[in-house]
Amino acid sequence: MRKSLLKTVVATAIVGAVMTVSSVVAMAGTTKYELCNQDGTNTKKSDDTPYFSSDFKDLTSGLVSGAKITKLDGKPLEIAKAYKIGNDIKFTSDGEAELTVVWAARTDKDNKTCKLKVDGVIVQEDNADVVLTKTSGLKTSVITGLKAGAHTIGRGDAEMGIYYVMVADTVDDSAVDYTLTGSCNVPNATITVDGVSTTTDANGAWTITKKDTSVPFGDTVAVSISQYETTTPNIKVSAGSNETTFTTPYVTFTKIALTALENKTTYNTEAISAGRPKFDIDNLNNNSGKYVDGSVIKFELSDPAHVTIKAKTGSTGAEATLTLSGTGYTQSVKQNDSGNTTEFLFEDVPAGEITLTLTSAKEGGDGTIVVSSIKAEYLILTTKTYSINDFGKLYVDADANVAYLVAEQAIADLNNANKMTIEVGGKTFETTTVYKQVEAGTKTHKAADGNYCYGVKIEEIGNDINVQSIKNGAKVTVA
């Protein structure tokens, strides 16, 4: 199978001008397909299925106006509306393709920039990313040299509008259809074979048809399904019933096991959407980067932890709730049209598999929730031991039967300690007392720079614990 190589040529369209994209005479074996939101055009293939697919939505505000597009049929259209790009526009070319995209940033978004992605690569001009703002107007980008196979058009930054798409799909006249079939144990899943994606049927069977002048399959192909793994990612291709059909053996896929979140690591929206091994997103309904009512995110904690979740409601959403299993309570996400994200802390979440359920209070359940990040801070006691030499000074108040180990520089572990043990004179006892200012009588011990010292109070100074025994080897263990 073939992977995409991008060669990009970018031309700028001036707002108010007429953009002609149909002036090139079709070469032998070239078929042109177009996507235009204004009149609903989505050219169909020979099997009567649409050439382009996406769950895009109409863009009804922030439009660039005054420009015209001349379509393939010669009909000029004045720009009236565009596609609001969230998830990608997708198409699969039979041969080498030339892609034309007319796009722009939204005019109602201050300080927002946007970029265009083709096959996950930012479109460039003169070896630099093409970046548009609300004052840039329309841009016509022409990408040549797209190899046969599946392709995507998406955004690389803030929300943007796609006004028109055209693909010139060129296939050699001598090319024929080659078919590769296989089966696996996962139904209705997107399977990728050497970079080309298709969907398995209810029985796990899949078919890829490729038009080419010679067999486009090697002796083996690489297969994968998102969120799954297999012991045989590379499978052997065998000849089928004739010289244009080929088959592969059955492949067994298993779910990638969840692994625990790393301590104090912030997982952003992109990391969450990537799914396993860190997140189970099987029941996460993603609508243009926003999660709809009833969505579920699962993750693992290796130990009890405080879990911090940053979230907000969508601009049209109502109040929502975050429910975390094992905590016994929920947190309310207030309706927020301004786009501000709120941080929610769930304390003492138990170890194991955790389920985060997102619920919208909007009538009909069509509100959306944005989860910006998830972070776990494990409640693990790690210990460090300090000797008397780490403190530097010993202050004894014999009359009060107490002593202080004094450090002129801050020891952070002391200040953050949950628990400390003092070992001195063969005796061990606990203390939680840490002093930033050590006082006895009229004396206040401070560091040379005037800041307070850090000290640990040792009580019960007497026959068993005395000044000499402390000097001989007092130890402080911090947890």
C-alpha positions in Angstrom: 0.0 0.0 0.0 1.1 3.6 -0.5 1.7 6.3 2.0 1.1 10.0 1.3 3.9 12.3 0.2 2.9 15.9 0.3 4.2 18.5 -2.2 2.4 21.7 -1.4 1.7 24.7 -3.6 -0.2 27.5 -2.0 -1.9 30.4 -3.8 -3.7 33.3 -2.0 -7.2 34.3 -3.1 -8.1 37.9 -2.7 -11.5 38.5 -1.1 -14.0 39.7 -3.7 -12.2 38.1 -6.6 -13.4 35.2 -8.6 -11.6 32.0 -8.0 -11.6 29.5 -10.9 -10.8 25.9 -10.0 -12.2 24.3 -13.1 -9.8 25.8 -15.7 -7.6 22.7 -16.0 -8.6 20.3 -18.7 -9.1 16.8 -17.3 -6.4 14.5 -18.4 -7.1 11.0 -19.5 -8.1 8.9 -16.5 -8.7 11.9 -14.3 -11.9 12.3 -12.4 -12.7 15.4 -10.4 -14.8 15.4 -7.2 -16.0 18.4 -5.3 -17.5 19.3 -1.9 -19.3 22.6 -1.5 -21.5 23.5 1.4 -23.4 26.3 -0.3 -25.4 24.0 -2.6 -24.7 20.7 -0.8 -22.5 19.3 -3.5 -20.7 16.0 -2.6 -19.8 14.2 -5.8 -20.6 10.5 -5.8 -18.3 7.7 -6.9 -19.2 5.1 -9.5 -20.8 3.0 -6.8 -23.2 5.9 -5.9 -21.5 6.6 -2.6 -20.3 10.1 -1.6 -16.6 10.7 -2.3 -16.1 12.8 0.8 -17.2 11.9 4.4 -17.1 13.7 7.7 -19.3 14.7 10.6 -18.7 18.4 9.9 -21.2 21.1 10.8 -22.3 24.2 9.0 -20.4 27.4 10.0 -23.1 30.1 10.5 -21.0 32.9 12.0 -17.6 34.4 11.4 -17.8 33.9 7.6 -15.7 35.6 4.9 -18.0 37.1 2.4 -17.8 38.7 -1.1 -15.7 36.1 -2.9 -16.9 33.6 -5.5 -16.0 30.1 -6.6 -16.4 28.8 -10.1 -17.4 25.1 -9.7 -16.6 22.3 -12.1 -19.8 22.7 -14.0 -18.9 26.4 -14.6 -21.5 27.7 -12.1 -20.1 30.6 -10.1 -21.2 30.6 -6.4 -20.8 33.5 -4.0 -19.5 32.3 -0.7 -22.3 32.1 1.8 -21.4 29.5 4.3 -18.6 27.1 5.2 -17.9 23.8 7.0 -17.1 24.2 10.7 -14.2 21.8 10.9 -14.0 19.7 14.0 -13.3 16.2 13.0 -11.6 15.6 9.6 -13.0 15.6 6.1 -12.0 12.2 4.6 -11.7 10.8 1.1 -10.0 7.9 -0.6 -8.3 8.5 -4.0 -8.1 5.7 -6.6 -4.9 7.2 -8.0 -2.5 10.1 -7.5 -4.5 13.1 -6.5 -4.3 16.9 -6.6 -6.3 18.5 -3.8 -7.7 22.1 -3.8 -9.0 23.5 -0.5 -10.5 27.0 -0.1 -10.4 27.9 3.6 -10.2 30.7 6.1 -10.1 31.6 9.8 -13.3 32.7 11.5 -13.8 36.5 11.3 -15.5 36.6 14.7 -12.6 35.2 16.7 -10.1 37.7 18.0 -6.5 36.7 18.6 -7.2 33.3 17.0 -5.0 31.7 14.4 -5.7 28.7 12.3 -3.8 26.2 10.1 -4.8 23.6 7.6 -3.8 20.0 7.9 -3.7 17.4 5.1 -3.0 13.8 6.2 -1.9 15.2 9.6 0.7 17.5 8.0 0.4 21.3 8.3 0.2 23.0 4.9 3.2 25.1 4.2 4.3 27.9 1.9 8.0 28.6 1.4 8.8 26.0 4.1 6.8 27.8 6.7 3.3 26.9 8.1 0.5 28.8 6.5 -1.2 30.7 9.4 -4.5 32.6 9.0 -6.2 35.2 11.2 -9.6 36.8 11.0 -8.3 39.5 8.7 -6.5 37.1 6.3 -9.5 36.4 4.1 -9.8 33.3 2.0 -6.8 31.1 1.1 -6.7 28.6 -1.8 -4.2 25.8 -1.1 -3.3 23.3 -3.8 -1.6 20.1 -2.6 -0.2 17.9 -5.4 1.4 14.4 -5.4 -1.1 12.8 -3.0 -0.6 9.0 -3.5 -3.5 6.7 -3.9 -5.3 5.8 -0.7 -7.1 7.4 2.3 -6.6 11.1 3.1 -7.8 13.6 5.6 -8.4 17.3 5.7 -8.5 18.9 9.1 -7.4 21.8 11.3 -4.1 22.3 12.9 -5.0 25.1 15.4 -8.1 27.0 16.3 -11.5 26.6 14.7 -11.7 27.3 11.0 -13.9 27.2 7.9 -13.6 25.0 4.8 -15.5 26.7 2.0 -14.7 24.4 -0.9 -12.8 21.2 -1.7 -12.0 19.6 -5.0 -9.9 16.5 -5.8 -8.6 15.6 -9.2 -8.1 11.9 -9.0 -5.9 10.5 -11.7 -5.8 6.8 -12.6 -3.8 5.3 -15.4 -6.0 4.0 -18.2 -4.4 0.6 -17.8 -5.2 0.4 -14.1 -7.5 -2.3 -12.8 -9.1 -3.1 -9.4 -7.1 -5.3 -7.0 -9.0 -6.6 -4.0 -7.5 -7.7 -0.7 -9.8 -9.4 1.8 -9.4 -10.7 5.3 -11.2 -11.2 8.6 -10.6 -10.7 12.3 -12.5 -11.1 15.6 -13.5 -7.4 16.0 -16.8 -6.4 14.2 -17.6 -2.8 13.1 -14.1 -1.6 13.8 -11.8 0.6 11.7 -8.9 -1.6 10.5 -5.8 0.0 9.0 -3.9 -2.1 6.4 -0.5 -0.5 5.5 -1.9 3.0 6.2 -5.2 2.5 4.3 -8.3 2.2 6.5 -11.6 0.3 6.1 -14.3 -0.9 8.4 -14.9 -4.5 9.4 -18.4 -5.9 9.0 -20.6 -7.5 11.7 -18.6 -10.7 11.3 -15.2 -9.0 11.4 -14.6 -9.3 7.7 -13.0 -6.5 5.7 -12.2 -5.7 2.0 -9.8 -3.2 0.5 -10.0 -2.4 -3.3 -7.2 -0.7 -4.9 -6.9 0.5 -8.5 -3.4 0.3 -9.9 -1.4 -0.8 -12.9 0.3 -3.6 -10.9 -0.4 -5.5 -7.7 -0.3 -2.9 -4.9 0.1 -5.4 -2.1 3.4 -6.7 -0.9 4.1 -10.2 0.4 3.0 -9.1 3.8 0.8 -6.2 5.1 0.7 -4.5 8.5 -2.7 -4.5 10.2 -4.0 -2.6 13.2 -7.2 -1.6 15.0 -7.2 1.4 17.3 -7.2 0.4 21.0 -6.3 -3.2 20.1 -3.1 -5.2 19.7 -2.3 -8.4 18.0 0.6 -10.9 18.1 0.6 -10.9 14.3 0.7 -7.2 13.1 2.3 -8.3 9.9 0.3 -10.9 7.9 1.1 -12.8 4.8 -0.8 -12.0 1.6 -1.9 -15.0 -0.6 -3.2 -15.1 -4.1 -7.0 -15.4 -4.4 -9.2 -16.9 -7.1 -7.6 -14.9 -9.9 -4.7 -12.5 -10.5 -6.5 -9.5 -9.1 -7.8 -10.9 -5.8 -5.8 -11.6 -2.7 -6.5 -12.8 0.8 -5.0 -12.7 4.3 -5.3 -15.2 7.2 -7.6 -14.6 10.2 -6.2 -12.1 12.8 -7.1 -12.1 16.5 -7.0 -8.8 18.2 -7.1 -8.1 22.0 -7.8 -4.9 23.8 -4.7 -3.1 24.9 -4.7 -3.3 28.7 -5.0 -0.1 30.7 -1.8 1.0 32.5 -1.9 3.3 35.5 -1.6 7.1 35.1 1.8 8.4 35.9 2.2 10.4 39.1 1.7 14.2 38.8 1.5 13.9 35.0 -1.1 16.1 33.3 -2.9 14.3 30.5 -4.4 16.8 28.1 -7.4 16.4 25.7 -5.1 15.0 23.0 -3.7 12.4 25.3 -7.2 11.4 26.6 -8.5 11.1 23.0 -5.5 8.8 22.1 -7.2 6.2 24.4 -5.3 3.1 25.5 -3.1 2.3 27.2 -3.9 5.2 29.6 -7.6 5.8 28.9 -10.6 3.6 27.9 -12.6 5.8 25.6 -15.0 3.1 24.2 -18.0 5.0 25.5 -16.6 8.5 24.9 -18.8 10.3 22.4 -16.6 13.0 20.9 -18.3 15.9 19.1 -15.7 18.2 17.6 -13.5 18.1 20.7 -16.5 18.2 23.1 -17.9 15.2 24.9 -21.7 14.7 24.8 -24.0 13.7 27.6 -23.4 10.2 29.0 -19.8 10.0 27.9 -17.5 7.8 30.0 -13.7 7.9 30.4 -12.0 5.1 32.3 -8.5 5.0 33.7 -6.3 3.1 36.2 -4.7 4.3 39.5 -1.9 2.2 40.9 -2.4 3.7 44.4 -4.9 5.9 46.2 -4.6 9.4 44.8 -6.0 12.9 44.6 -7.4 13.4 41.1 -7.6 16.8 39.5 -9.9 17.3 36.4 -10.1 20.5 34.4 -13.4 20.9 32.6 -16.0 23.4 31.2 -19.3 23.2 29.5 -19.7 23.8 25.8 -20.8 27.3 24.7 -24.4 26.0 24.2 -24.4 23.6 27.2 -26.1 23.8 30.5 -24.8 22.9 33.9 -23.1 19.5 33.9 -21.7 17.0 36.4 -18.5 15.0 36.8 -19.0 11.7 38.6 -15.9 9.8 39.6 -16.4 6.2 40.8 -15.0 5.4 44.3 -15.3 8.9 45.6 -19.0 8.9 46.6 -19.7 12.3 45.2 -20.0 14.4 42.1 -18.7 17.9 41.1 -20.9 20.4 39.3 -19.6 22.2 36.1 -21.4 25.5 35.9 -22.8 26.7 32.6 -20.0 28.6 31.1 -20.3 30.6 27.8 -17.1 32.5 28.3 -14.9 29.4 27.8 -13.2 29.5 31.2 -12.0 26.2 32.5 -12.5 25.2 36.1 -10.3 22.9 38.1 -12.1 20.1 40.1 -10.3 18.2 42.9 -11.4 14.7 43.8 -9.6 13.7 47.0 -8.7 10.2 48.2 -9.7 8.3 45.1 -9.0 4.6 45.6 -6.7 2.5 43.6 -8.0 0.4 40.6 -10.1 1.1 37.6 -11.8 4.5 37.8 -14.8 5.6 35.8 -15.5 9.3 35.0 -19.0 9.9 33.8 -20.0 13.1 32.2 -23.6 14.2 32.5 -25.3 17.3 31.0 -28.3 18.9 32.6 -29.5 20.4 29.3 -32.9 19.2 28.3 -32.7 16.4 25.8 -29.2 15.6 26.9 -27.6 17.4 24.0 -25.3 19.6 26.0 -21.5 19.2 25.8 -18.6 19.1 28.2 -15.0 19.7 27.5 -12.4 17.9 29.7 -9.2 19.8 29.3 -7.0 17.6 31.5 -6.8 14.8 34.0 -4.0 14.5 36.6 -3.4 12.0 39.5 -1.2 12.8 42.5 -0.6 9.5 44.3 -0.7 9.4 48.1 2.5 7.4 48.4 4.8 7.8 51.4 8.4 7.9 50.3 11.0 8.2 53.0 14.2 10.1 53.3 16.6 10.0 56.3 18.7 12.9 57.5 21.6 12.8 59.9 22.5 15.6 62.4 25.0 16.8 59.8 22.2 17.7 57.4 20.9 20.2 59.9 24.1 21.9 60.9 23.1 23.1 64.4 21.8 21.6 67.6 20.0 23.8 70.1 19.2 22.4 73.5 16.9 23.8 76.2 17.8 21.6 79.1 15.4 23.3 81.5 12.5 22.4 79.2 13.9 19.0 78.4 13.7 19.7 74.6 16.2 20.0 71.8 16.1 21.3 68.3 17.9 20.2 65.2 18.3 23.4 63.2 18.9 23.7 59.5 19.9 27.2 58.2 18.6 26.3 54.7 15.1 25.0 54.0 14.6 21.3 53.8 11.5 21.0 51.7 10.8 17.4 52.8 10.5 18.7 56.4 8.0 21.3 55.5 5.9 18.9 53.4 6.2 16.0 55.7 3.1 13.9 56.6 5.0 12.0 59.2 8.5 12.1 60.8 10.4 9.7 63.1 13.3 10.7 65.3 15.9 8.1 66.2 18.3 9.1 68.9 20.0 7.3 71.8 18.5 4.0 70.8 15.0 5.3 71.0 12.6 6.1 68.1 9.5 8.3 68.4 7.2 10.2 66.0 6.8 13.9 65.7 5.0 16.2 63.3 6.5 19.4 64.6 8.5 21.4 62.1 9.6 24.9 63.0 10.5 27.7 60.6 11.5 29.8 63.6 13.2 28.2 66.6 12.8 30.1 69.8 14.0 29.4 73.4 13.8 31.9 76.1 14.8 35.2 74.5 16.7 33.7 71.6 15.4 33.3 68.1 17.5 31.3 65.7 17.6 32.5 62.1 19.7 31.8 59.1 22.5 34.2 58.2 20.4 35.7 55.4 17.7 36.7 58.0 15.3 34.0 57.0 13.9 31.6 59.5 15.7 28.3 60.2 14.0 25.0 59.8 14.1 22.8 62.9 12.8 19.6 64.3 11.8 19.5 68.0 13.2 16.5 70.0 11.4 16.1 73.3 12.1 14.0 76.4 15.7 15.2 76.8 16.9 13.4 79.9 18.8 10.4 81.0 18.0 8.3 78.0 18.2 11.1 75.4 20.9 13.7 76.0 22.9 16.2 74.1 25.8 13.7 73.6 23.5 11.0 72.2 22.1 13.5 69.8 25.5 14.5 68.6 26.6 10.9 68.3 24.0 10.2 65.6 20.5 11.5 65.7 18.5 10.6 62.6 15.3 12.1 61.2 13.2 10.0 58.8 10.7 11.9 56.8 7.7 10.3 55.0 
